Amino acid sequence: MPVIIKEDLLMLWDLFLTFFKMGAVTFGGGYAMLPILQREVAENKKWSTEEELMDYFAIGQCTPGMIAVNVATFVGYKQKGFSGGLAATLGVITPSMLIITAIAIFLSSFAANPFVIHAFAGIRVCVCVLIFDTVIKLGRKSITDKRTAFIFLSILLISLFSSLSPVFSVIFAGTAGYIFMPDAGKKGKVAQ
């Protein structure tokens, strides 16, 4: 059995606490967490690059389960293997479990509370703005030439004018990237 040293425990606690905080303040699902993930995981903690984070989101979209949980698992696993994935996953789901349990206990009075109704109306608008801001920032880094612009516009049109599952959009984009961008990711090359 491997010996767990103090630094490992501190890292596991940091993973748990970071994802707990994100889970506690994120309303609106996995996409709403993207701006917070970008800031905390990529910019502040440097646990992944923005490109890796987008890859995690793409994979998380295609795999069963909630995107936020999948991304937390990927980030945690990258940092500390299985125990890191478990710590990050428990961190991101614990706030929701606590809140949902409390809501279930007080559901009838909570759901009809005018303050709660109005607060969530405002929160939904804020979530839209945060997602839009993150999309703009990531788009500037991801859409770098005619090939990436073509893939972006294709997926945008598919998303706007069809009811195709996001899973197929991700598969289409991956296939297009493979076909049109064979030099992406090669030694010393960035997708441009």
Secondary structure, DSSP 8 states (H G I E B T S, - for coil): -----HHHHHHHHHHHHHHHHHHHH--SSHHHHHHHHIIIIIIIS-SS-HHHHHHHHHHHHHSSS-HHHHHHHHHHHHHHHHHHHHHHHHHHHHHHHHHHHHHHHTHHHHHT-HHHHHHHHHHHHHHHHHHHHHHHHHHHHH--SHHHHHHHHHHHHHHHH----HHHHHHHHHHHHHHH-TTTTSTT----
